[in-house]
Amino acid sequence: MAYSAPRMNPRPSGRRHPLVATAMVLPLATLLVVAFGGWDAVVTQASSVGVMLGR
């Protein structure tokens, strides 16, 4: 019977800290907002959701 070597997991199991996740996402989000002029769209969508929820 052949034995396989244990798998080496490069990342520890568990969840990533929210600040680390935010730091990873912000550069891409900023690039997309600048590239597509998305700030107005975000404000419009947030406003629409607020009206829909009755705020």
LUMLUMTOR-782692 format. One record per atom (N, C-alpha, C): atom name; y, z, x; residue in three letters. Coordinates in steps of 0.1 Angstrom, whole numbers, plus 5000, padded with zeros to 4 digits. Layout:
// residues N
filum	y	z	x	marse
CA	Y	Z	X	ALA
...
// end
This chain:
// residues 55
filum	y	z	x	marse
N	4988	5000	5008	MET
CA	5000	5000	5000	MET
C	5012	5000	5009	MET
N	5022	4991	5006	ALA
CA	5034	4990	5014	ALA
C	5045	4999	5008	ALA
N	5051	5006	5018	TYR
CA	5062	5015	5014	TYR
C	5076	5008	5017	TYR
N	5085	5008	5008	SER
CA	5098	5002	5011	SER
C	5108	5013	5015	SER
N	5117	5009	5023	ALA
CA	5127	5018	5028	ALA
C	5136	5023	5017	ALA
N	5141	5035	5017	PRO
CA	5150	5039	5007	PRO
C	5163	5031	5007	PRO
N	5168	5028	4995	ARG
CA	5180	5020	4995	ARG
C	5192	5029	4999	ARG
N	5201	5022	5006	MET
CA	5213	5029	5011	MET
C	5224	5025	5002	MET
N	5230	5035	4995	ASN
CA	5241	5033	4986	ASN
C	5254	5034	4994	ASN
N	5262	5024	4995	PRO
CA	5274	5025	5003	PRO
C	5285	5034	4996	PRO
N	5285	5034	4983	ARG
CA	5294	5043	4976	ARG
C	5287	5055	4970	ARG
N	5294	5066	4971	PRO
CA	5288	5078	4965	PRO
C	5287	5076	4949	PRO
N	5277	5081	4943	SER
CA	5277	5080	4929	SER
C	5287	5089	4923	SER
N	5291	5086	4911	GLY
CA	5302	5094	4904	GLY
C	5313	5085	4901	GLY
N	5324	5092	4896	ARG
CA	5335	5084	4891	ARG
C	5346	5085	4902	ARG
N	5354	5075	4901	ARG
CA	5366	5074	4910	ARG
C	5377	5082	4905	ARG
N	5385	5088	4913	HIS
CA	5397	5096	4908	HIS
C	5407	5086	4902	HIS
N	5413	5091	4891	PRO
CA	5422	5082	4883	PRO
C	5434	5077	4892	PRO
N	5439	5085	4901	LEU
CA	5450	5080	4909	LEU
C	5445	5069	4919	LEU
N	5433	5070	4924	VAL
CA	5428	5059	4932	VAL
C	5426	5047	4924	VAL
N	5421	5048	4912	ALA
CA	5419	5036	4904	ALA
C	5433	5030	4901	ALA
N	5443	5038	4898	THR
CA	5456	5033	4895	THR
C	5462	5026	4907	THR
N	5460	5032	4919	ALA
CA	5465	5025	4931	ALA
C	5458	5012	4934	ALA
N	5446	5011	4930	MET
CA	5439	4998	4932	MET
C	5444	4987	4922	MET
N	5448	4991	4910	VAL
CA	5451	4982	4899	VAL
C	5466	4977	4900	VAL
N	5475	4987	4904	LEU
CA	5489	4984	4903	LEU
C	5493	4971	4911	LEU
N	5489	4968	4923	PRO
CA	5493	4956	4930	PRO
C	5490	4943	4922	PRO
N	5478	4943	4916	LEU
CA	5474	4931	4908	LEU
C	5482	4930	4895	LEU
N	5484	4942	4889	ALA
CA	5492	4942	4877	ALA
C	5506	4937	4879	ALA
N	5512	4942	4890	THR
CA	5526	4938	4894	THR
C	5526	4923	4897	THR
N	5517	4918	4904	LEU
CA	5516	4904	4907	LEU
C	5516	4896	4894	LEU
N	5507	4900	4884	LEU
CA	5506	4892	4872	LEU
C	5519	4893	4863	LEU
N	5525	4905	4863	VAL
CA	5538	4906	4856	VAL
C	5549	4897	4862	VAL
N	5549	4897	4875	VAL
CA	5560	4888	4881	VAL
C	5556	4873	4880	VAL
N	5543	4870	4881	ALA
CA	5539	4856	4880	ALA
C	5541	4850	4867	ALA
N	5538	4858	4856	PHE
CA	5539	4852	4843	PHE
C	5550	4858	4834	PHE
N	5559	4865	4840	GLY
CA	5570	4871	4832	GLY
C	5565	4880	4821	GLY
N	5555	4888	4824	GLY
CA	5548	4895	4813	GLY
C	5555	4907	4808	GLY
N	5566	4912	4815	TRP
CA	5572	4925	4810	TRP
C	5577	4924	4796	TRP
N	5583	4913	4792	ASP
CA	5588	4911	4778	ASP
C	5576	4911	4769	ASP
N	5565	4905	4773	ALA
CA	5553	4904	4764	ALA
C	5547	4918	4762	ALA
N	5547	4926	4773	VAL
CA	5542	4940	4772	VAL
C	5551	4948	4762	VAL
N	5564	4947	4764	VAL
CA	5573	4955	4755	VAL
C	5571	4950	4741	VAL
N	5570	4937	4738	THR
CA	5568	4932	4725	THR
C	5555	4937	4718	THR
N	5545	4937	4726	GLN
CA	5532	4941	4721	GLN
C	5532	4956	4718	GLN
N	5538	4964	4727	ALA
CA	5538	4978	4725	ALA
C	5547	4982	4713	ALA
N	5557	4974	4711	SER
CA	5566	4976	4699	SER
C	5558	4973	4686	SER
N	5550	4962	4687	SER
CA	5543	4958	4675	SER
C	5532	4968	4671	SER
N	5525	4973	4682	VAL
CA	5515	4983	4679	VAL
C	5521	4996	4674	VAL
N	5533	5000	4679	GLY
CA	5540	5012	4674	GLY
C	5544	5010	4659	GLY
N	5548	4998	4655	VAL
CA	5552	4996	4641	VAL
C	5539	4996	4633	VAL
N	5528	4990	4638	MET
CA	5516	4990	4630	MET
C	5510	5004	4628	MET
N	5512	5013	4638	LEU
CA	5507	5026	4637	LEU
C	5517	5035	4629	LEU
N	5528	5030	4625	GLY
CA	5538	5037	4617	GLY
C	5547	5046	4624	GLY
N	5550	5043	4637	ARG
CA	5559	5051	4645	ARG
C	5573	5045	4644	ARG
// end
